Amino acid sequence: MKKIIISTLFMVFLFATTTFAHTNLKTSNPTDGQIIDSSLSEITLQFDTGIEDTSLLTITDEAGEEIPVSTSVNNDILTAKVESPLKDGTYQVTWNIIGEDGHPMSGSYLFMVNASEASEAAAQADSEEKSSINWVMIILGVVVFVLVLSVLTKPNNRRRRRY
């Protein structure tokens, strides 16, 4: 009897990590609290074990309205493709999965989209670049004009031969 108890305890401690483990979120893109300054086309969540194809991911905006997404599962990665660009604001990602151990798990996190500042900065840089190109073109045009004018108005210093 003593051998059976010791063997059972040994087996419990040996397989304790797999026996009591649940599937947890390993990484996400965007991450919790991240500020996105560009357009976002998809959200990916990676879990520490495989997940079932019935897993879901939803995105809601500040008003609580759900953003349309299409989800897919590839082993331990849950991907949601955003159907239209997200406007500036705070969004909540909520996930509901069933891990390979059969236990349902869920969680949520927030991220923020602030693409208008990035687009304003890009527009300003583009405007500055166009402005410097305009000055170069004006200076180049003046130089060409002066050269053409000097060639056309140059006096003819050759002597004419009389026959």
Secondary structure by P-SEA (a helix, b strand, c coil): caaaaaaaaaaaaacccccccccccccccccccccccccccbbbbbccccccccbbbbbbcccccccbbbbbbcccbbbbbbcccccbbbbbbbbbbbccccccccccbbbbbcaaaaaaaaaaaaaaaaaaaaaaaaaaaaaaaaaaaaaaaccccbbbbcc
